[in-house]
Amino acid sequence: MDKNQDQSSSRQVKKIVIVGGGSSGWMTACLLNARLNSDAKNPIKISLIEAPDIPVIGVGEATVPSIRRTLQAIGISEQDFMRGADATFKSLIRFENWNAGEHFDHPFDRRERPQTDAAALSWLAGSKGGGNSFSTKFSVLSNTSSRMLAPKAIGWPEYQSTFPYAYHLDAVKLGQLLTRFGTERGIEHILARIEKVEMTEAGDIAALISESGEQFTADLFIDCTGFSAHLAGQTMAETRDYSKHLLCDRAVTLSIPYDVYRPDHILPYTSANARSAGWLWDINLQSRRSLGYVHSSSHISAEAAETEMRRHEGPHTEGLEAKHIRFKTYKRIKSWHRNCIAIGLSDGFVEPLESTGLYMMQFAAQSVADILRLNPVFTPATTSQFNRLMQSLFDEIFGYVALHYLTSNRRDSIFWRDATDPSRVPDGLKFLMGEWKGRPPHDMDLLSTHRLFSLESYEYLLFGMGYVSDCAAQSQSAHFSLQETLDKCYAKLPLHENWLAKTLAQ
Ligand SMILES: Cc1cc2nc3c(=O)[nH]c(=O)nc-3n(C[C@H](O)[C@H](O)[C@H](O)COP(=O)(O)OP(=O)(O)OC[C@H]3O[C@@H](n4cnc5c(N)ncnc54)[C@H](O)[C@@H]3O)c2cc1C
């Protein structure tokens, strides 16, 4: 390493400027503020710059359970969060039409311990062909969700339950809530559009210049400007494209207020319904439903996708305005280079099938907070370590999402024939997909140390898809029954909508 570069890129962080006021910007700002400044003698100054005339992407409504830890770390109460962000509970994702046959679930709870591969082997011996029988046998949440129950009882402590759970939320309202919360706790909020990024000769960001000519300097700049990647696009432009493996690149969304159409229940899960050229999400908030058809522009036009979504949903969508969004499946080769970090859509994106966008952003912000808490002086070694972490998380998420398509037996449209073509299998999955035809997945297959998806996640997916079809292992004589736990849950857990009405009523 060149000595000058080493010195110029090792610096103590006293001031951080975050550009972007979407979920990434505000969550990162609030998390850094809480983790770095709440007990510090010399707090780090944190400013967030947001262009008043560039809207946030406005999607990002389904989450994974670790969001509870993030919100708790930020210091916001569960009630304030749920009221402010129109939030509801999410216990699982229900996949419909991904294979011939019934739906299958990816619930957040794990098998009851002791966990042995006897569970998988005994199930495989009795039942092949896919569907929900594995999760019905081993997941409490799969059963309670089918009865539309909340994952926690009324009066249980904030953020706690016997089972892991996540939320559905309104991304715009979450941003507004965190703006209020963050500014009340000392984050400086600046409304300005950044026009120019001034660089030093060594490649650091020297200053940001707004369209009105105002100059902003900092020790560390965090790019949360979404797909435009206004800072990172200049400082660390190189990206890797993954669209050969994941074909979807657009979504058309619709919001259906309950006063236009109210379903029988507020679903305690995200529904992901496979369609002719992608899949349709159905997310139920407190006041409305959010629908989104994620599709491939090479296989269906935006207009035809909108028509297919409206037809699937019914005549009550008439008069409701749809929104069309383009996205790309990509990852920045460096997430952190010198004094610039990309967090959120500016760093990379995998389509939202497993609700991982907000998680990747939380993981990045949490890691930056941990790094700076331990040592506020960062070096090239720090940034390399962070880059390895983010790439490994991306690889895991990308591979797991790709498996949903690659293990499907649908071939009924050009999209499904293309999406399931063996040439789409990423190198990292080739060996494992071969193995999993003949045996259940095992912890030894999952090498990454910071894993989002547990062994059970792979089981729910591979067994739900009926992928493990040639297992020759002997069934183990083992008895598994959830009945006792389920009886207790059915007695205690209220209907999802009753929990919301009783706990959040003001
Ligand atoms: C179709 C779709 C569905 C998704 N669904 C999910 C989901 O269910 N779950 C999930 O976890 N994630 C989901 N995501 C991902 C999620 O939406 C994002 O991770 C999340 O919203 C974070 O976005 P962001 O803050 O990075 O960018 P954005 O929301 O785009 O915010 C960008 C911000 O940068 C500002 N900005 C831009 N340029 C400038 C400039 N020059 N100067 C100053 N400010 C600027 C804008 O004003 C805005 O405030 C989805 C994404 C897509 C595309």
Ligand as a Chemical Component Dictionary entry (heavy atoms), coordinates in Angstrom:
data_LIG
# 
_chem_comp.id                   LIG 
_chem_comp.type                 NON-POLYMER 
_chem_comp.pdbx_formal_charge   0 
_chem_comp.three_letter_code    LIG 
# 
loop_
_chem_comp_atom.comp_id 
_chem_comp_atom.atom_id 
_chem_comp_atom.alt_atom_id 
_chem_comp_atom.type_symbol 
_chem_comp_atom.charge 
_chem_comp_atom.model_Cartn_x 
_chem_comp_atom.model_Cartn_y 
_chem_comp_atom.model_Cartn_z 
_chem_comp_atom.pdbx_ordinal 
LIG C1  C1  C 0 -39.870 -2.851 -5.896 1  
LIG C2  C2  C 0 -39.125 -2.843 -4.593 2  
LIG C3  C3  C 0 -39.695 -3.454 -3.472 3  
LIG C4  C4  C 0 -39.000 -3.485 -2.264 4  
LIG N1  N1  N 0 -39.540 -4.142 -1.194 5  
LIG C5  C5  C 0 -38.807 -4.290 -0.072 6  
LIG C6  C6  C 0 -39.305 -5.016 1.039  7  
LIG O1  O1  O 0 -40.431 -5.530 1.039  8  
LIG N2  N2  N 0 -38.521 -5.125 2.130  9  
LIG C7  C7  C 0 -37.287 -4.564 2.199  10 
LIG O2  O2  O 0 -36.605 -4.731 3.207  11 
LIG N3  N3  N 0 -36.800 -3.833 1.176  12 
LIG C8  C8  C 0 -37.527 -3.691 0.060  13 
LIG N4  N4  N 0 -37.036 -2.936 -0.970 14 
LIG C9  C9  C 0 -35.798 -2.191 -0.766 15 
LIG C10 C10 C 0 -36.118 -0.904 -0.010 16 
LIG O3  O3  O 0 -37.102 -0.182 -0.715 17 
LIG C11 C11 C 0 -34.893 -0.054 0.168  18 
LIG O4  O4  O 0 -33.868 -0.842 0.708  19 
LIG C12 C12 C 0 -35.160 1.083  1.118  20 
LIG O5  O5  O 0 -36.321 1.778  0.777  21 
LIG C13 C13 C 0 -33.999 2.015  1.185  22 
LIG O6  O6  O 0 -33.972 2.890  0.096  23 
LIG P1  P1  P 0 -32.877 4.025  0.127  24 
LIG O7  O7  O 0 -33.059 4.835  1.357  25 
LIG O8  O8  O 0 -31.544 3.410  -0.088 26 
LIG O9  O9  O 0 -33.212 4.890  -1.167 27 
LIG P2  P2  P 0 -34.437 5.894  -1.486 28 
LIG O10 O10 O 0 -35.671 5.553  -0.757 29 
LIG O11 O11 O 0 -34.491 5.964  -2.967 30 
LIG O12 O12 O 0 -33.957 7.298  -0.913 31 
LIG C14 C14 C 0 -33.013 8.088  -1.601 32 
LIG C15 C15 C 0 -32.894 9.430  -0.883 33 
LIG O13 O13 O 0 -31.766 10.116 -1.426 34 
LIG C16 C16 C 0 -32.104 11.460 -1.674 35 
LIG N5  N5  N 0 -31.246 11.941 -2.765 36 
LIG C17 C17 C 0 -31.058 11.375 -3.988 37 
LIG N6  N6  N 0 -30.183 12.123 -4.703 38 
LIG C18 C18 C 0 -29.820 13.169 -3.906 39 
LIG C19 C19 C 0 -28.958 14.283 -4.086 40 
LIG N7  N7  N 0 -28.314 14.482 -5.214 41 
LIG N8  N8  N 0 -28.842 15.153 -3.053 42 
LIG C20 C20 C 0 -29.491 14.968 -1.888 43 
LIG N9  N9  N 0 -30.312 13.928 -1.679 44 
LIG C21 C21 C 0 -30.488 13.046 -2.672 45 
LIG C22 C22 C 0 -33.598 11.432 -2.030 46 
LIG O14 O14 O 0 -34.202 12.690 -1.789 47 
LIG C23 C23 C 0 -34.094 10.361 -1.032 48 
LIG O15 O15 O 0 -34.351 10.987 0.203  49 
LIG C24 C24 C 0 -37.730 -2.857 -2.167 50 
LIG C25 C25 C 0 -37.183 -2.209 -3.279 51 
LIG C26 C26 C 0 -37.856 -2.213 -4.475 52 
LIG C27 C27 C 0 -37.236 -1.536 -5.662 53 
# 
loop_
_chem_comp_bond.comp_id 
_chem_comp_bond.atom_id_1 
_chem_comp_bond.atom_id_2 
_chem_comp_bond.value_order 
_chem_comp_bond.pdbx_ordinal 
LIG C1  C2  SING 1  
LIG C2  C3  SING 2  
LIG C2  C26 DOUB 3  
LIG C3  C4  DOUB 4  
LIG C4  N1  SING 5  
LIG C4  C24 SING 6  
LIG N1  C5  DOUB 7  
LIG C5  C6  SING 8  
LIG C5  C8  SING 9  
LIG C6  O1  DOUB 10 
LIG C6  N2  SING 11 
LIG N2  C7  SING 12 
LIG C7  O2  DOUB 13 
LIG C7  N3  SING 14 
LIG N3  C8  DOUB 15 
LIG C8  N4  SING 16 
LIG N4  C9  SING 17 
LIG N4  C24 SING 18 
LIG C9  C10 SING 19 
LIG C10 O3  SING 20 
LIG C10 C11 SING 21 
LIG C11 O4  SING 22 
LIG C11 C12 SING 23 
LIG C12 O5  SING 24 
LIG C12 C13 SING 25 
LIG C13 O6  SING 26 
LIG O6  P1  SING 27 
LIG P1  O7  DOUB 28 
LIG P1  O8  SING 29 
LIG P1  O9  SING 30 
LIG O9  P2  SING 31 
LIG P2  O10 DOUB 32 
LIG P2  O11 SING 33 
LIG P2  O12 SING 34 
LIG O12 C14 SING 35 
LIG C14 C15 SING 36 
LIG C15 O13 SING 37 
LIG C15 C23 SING 38 
LIG O13 C16 SING 39 
LIG C16 N5  SING 40 
LIG C16 C22 SING 41 
LIG N5  C17 SING 42 
LIG N5  C21 SING 43 
LIG C17 N6  DOUB 44 
LIG N6  C18 SING 45 
LIG C18 C19 SING 46 
LIG C18 C21 DOUB 47 
LIG C19 N7  SING 48 
LIG C19 N8  DOUB 49 
LIG N8  C20 SING 50 
LIG C20 N9  DOUB 51 
LIG N9  C21 SING 52 
LIG C22 O14 SING 53 
LIG C22 C23 SING 54 
LIG C23 O15 SING 55 
LIG C24 C25 DOUB 56 
LIG C25 C26 SING 57 
LIG C26 C27 SING 58 
# 
